[in-house]
Amino acid sequence: QLQAEGLSLTVSMNLSVRDLLGTHLGDMLDEQLQASQADPAMIEFEITESAVMTDPAHTVEALNRIADAGFRLAIDDFGTGYSSFAYLKKLPVHTLKIDKSFVIGMAQDDNDTAIVRTSIELAHSLNLKIVAEGVEEAATLERLQELGCDAVQGFYICRALPAAELM
């Protein structure tokens, strides 16, 4: 529907550990893509670090299939799970999403700012897009822009909307 309306927005959806470890995820995505005629490049699946680390070999295989189908992939809540740089470089991800706990704390805690800055630099060094979650104030947005963050999400930008209001 977004495509039909001429809106070029990426729709993000979470994938659970159960989704990733299941045997029918690829087939289900193929079926849904055929039925909807959506552009897979406009759909981004978000996975948590802990989901990847549950069964890394199987997860990497599943994510490669999803990426090969043209979907985008993001690591959600980056920095809160069991980060493994060894797997980060193997995953076919396009985006890292900095957890809101670090973003919200930037105004009061220099350590949170350091974590956000380092996450941005890491993502850019790996040619990944970086998204900061939990932006609730103009000052936070301005600081993220100064640090070179690619995109933000949070209540300062917009609260969740029903589809009709989004259009």
C-alpha positions as CSV (number, residue, x, y, z in Angstrom):
1,Q,0.0,0.0,0.0
2,L,2.9,2.4,0.8
3,Q,4.4,1.7,-2.6
4,A,1.0,2.2,-4.4
5,E,0.7,5.6,-2.6
6,G,4.1,6.6,-3.8
7,L,5.7,6.6,-0.4
8,S,9.2,5.4,-0.2
9,L,9.3,4.2,3.4
10,T,11.0,1.2,4.9
11,V,8.8,-1.0,7.0
12,S,10.6,-2.7,9.9
13,M,9.5,-5.9,11.5
14,N,11.0,-7.9,14.3
15,L,12.1,-11.5,13.9
16,S,12.1,-13.7,17.0
17,V,14.5,-16.5,17.9
18,R,11.6,-18.9,17.1
19,D,11.3,-17.3,13.6
20,L,15.0,-17.6,12.9
21,L,15.3,-21.2,14.2
22,G,12.2,-22.4,12.4
23,T,12.5,-24.3,9.1
24,H,9.8,-22.5,7.2
25,L,10.7,-18.8,7.5
26,G,12.2,-18.6,4.0
27,D,9.2,-20.2,2.3
28,M,6.8,-18.1,4.3
29,L,8.6,-14.9,3.3
30,D,8.7,-16.0,-0.4
31,E,4.9,-16.6,-0.3
32,Q,4.1,-13.3,1.4
33,L,6.4,-11.4,-1.1
34,Q,4.6,-13.0,-4.0
35,A,1.1,-12.3,-2.6
36,S,1.9,-8.7,-1.7
37,Q,4.1,-7.8,-4.7
38,A,6.1,-5.6,-2.2
39,D,9.6,-4.6,-2.9
40,P,11.8,-6.6,-0.5
41,A,14.3,-3.7,-0.3
42,M,11.6,-1.7,1.4
43,I,11.2,-4.3,4.2
44,E,13.8,-4.5,7.0
45,F,13.8,-7.3,9.5
46,E,15.2,-6.5,13.0
47,I,16.9,-9.2,15.0
48,T,18.4,-8.9,18.5
49,E,22.0,-9.8,19.3
50,S,20.8,-12.5,21.7
51,A,18.7,-14.0,18.9
52,V,21.7,-14.3,16.7
53,M,23.8,-15.9,19.5
54,T,21.2,-18.5,20.4
55,D,22.3,-20.7,17.4
56,P,24.8,-18.6,15.4
57,A,25.4,-21.1,12.6
58,H,21.7,-21.6,11.9
59,T,21.0,-17.9,12.3
60,V,23.7,-16.9,9.8
61,E,22.3,-19.4,7.3
62,A,18.7,-18.0,7.8
63,L,19.8,-14.4,7.6
64,N,21.8,-15.1,4.4
65,R,18.7,-16.5,2.8
66,I,16.6,-13.5,3.8
67,A,19.3,-11.1,2.6
68,D,19.6,-13.0,-0.7
69,A,15.9,-12.5,-1.2
70,G,16.5,-8.7,-1.2
71,F,15.2,-7.9,2.3
72,R,17.2,-5.6,4.6
73,L,18.4,-6.7,8.0
74,A,19.1,-4.8,11.2
75,I,20.6,-5.7,14.5
76,D,18.2,-4.3,17.1
77,D,19.1,-3.1,20.6
78,F,22.8,-3.1,19.6
79,G,25.1,-3.1,22.7
80,T,22.7,-4.7,25.1
81,G,23.2,-8.3,24.2
82,Y,26.1,-10.6,23.8
83,S,28.0,-8.8,21.1
84,S,30.3,-10.9,19.1
85,F,32.4,-9.0,16.5
86,A,33.3,-12.3,14.9
87,Y,29.6,-12.9,14.0
88,L,28.9,-9.2,13.3
89,K,31.3,-9.3,10.4
90,K,29.7,-12.5,9.1
91,L,26.1,-11.4,9.2
92,P,24.5,-9.9,6.1
93,V,23.1,-7.0,8.0
94,H,22.7,-3.4,6.7
95,T,21.9,-1.6,9.9
96,L,22.8,-1.4,13.6
97,K,20.2,0.1,15.9
98,I,21.7,1.7,19.1
99,D,19.5,0.7,22.1
100,K,17.5,3.6,23.6
101,S,19.0,3.0,27.0
102,F,22.3,4.6,25.7
103,V,20.6,7.3,23.7
104,I,18.3,8.5,26.5
105,G,21.2,8.6,28.9
106,M,23.5,10.7,26.6
107,A,22.3,13.9,28.3
108,Q,23.4,12.8,31.8
109,D,26.2,10.3,31.2
110,D,29.4,10.8,29.3
111,N,29.8,7.0,29.2
112,D,26.5,6.6,27.3
113,T,27.7,9.3,24.8
114,A,31.0,7.4,24.4
115,I,29.1,4.2,23.7
116,V,26.9,5.9,21.1
117,R,29.8,7.6,19.4
118,T,31.8,4.3,19.3
119,S,28.7,2.5,17.9
120,I,28.3,5.1,15.2
121,E,32.0,4.8,14.3
122,L,31.9,1.0,14.3
123,A,28.9,0.9,12.0
124,H,30.3,3.4,9.6
125,S,33.7,1.5,9.5
126,L,31.7,-1.7,8.6
127,N,29.7,0.3,5.9
128,L,26.5,-0.1,7.9
129,K,23.8,2.4,8.5
130,I,23.3,3.4,12.2
131,V,19.9,4.2,13.8
132,A,19.5,5.6,17.3
133,E,16.4,4.5,19.1
134,G,14.6,6.4,21.9
135,V,15.1,10.0,20.7
136,E,12.7,12.0,22.9
137,E,14.3,15.5,22.9
138,A,15.6,18.1,20.4
139,A,19.0,18.2,22.3
140,T,19.5,14.4,21.8
141,L,18.7,14.7,18.1
142,E,21.2,17.5,17.7
143,R,23.9,15.6,19.5
144,L,23.3,12.5,17.4
145,Q,23.5,14.7,14.2
146,E,26.8,16.1,15.4
147,L,28.1,12.5,16.0
148,G,27.1,11.5,12.4
149,C,24.2,9.2,13.2
150,D,22.4,8.2,10.0
151,A,18.8,8.0,11.3
152,V,16.8,8.2,14.5
153,Q,13.5,7.0,15.8
154,G,11.6,8.0,18.9
155,F,8.7,10.0,20.3
156,Y,10.4,13.3,19.5
157,I,10.1,12.4,15.8
158,C,6.7,10.7,15.9
159,R,4.6,8.3,18.0
160,A,3.4,5.1,16.5
161,L,0.5,5.7,14.1
162,P,-2.3,3.7,12.5
163,A,-1.7,3.1,8.8
164,A,-4.5,5.5,7.8
165,E,-2.9,8.4,9.7
166,L,0.5,7.6,8.3
167,M,-0.9,8.0,4.8
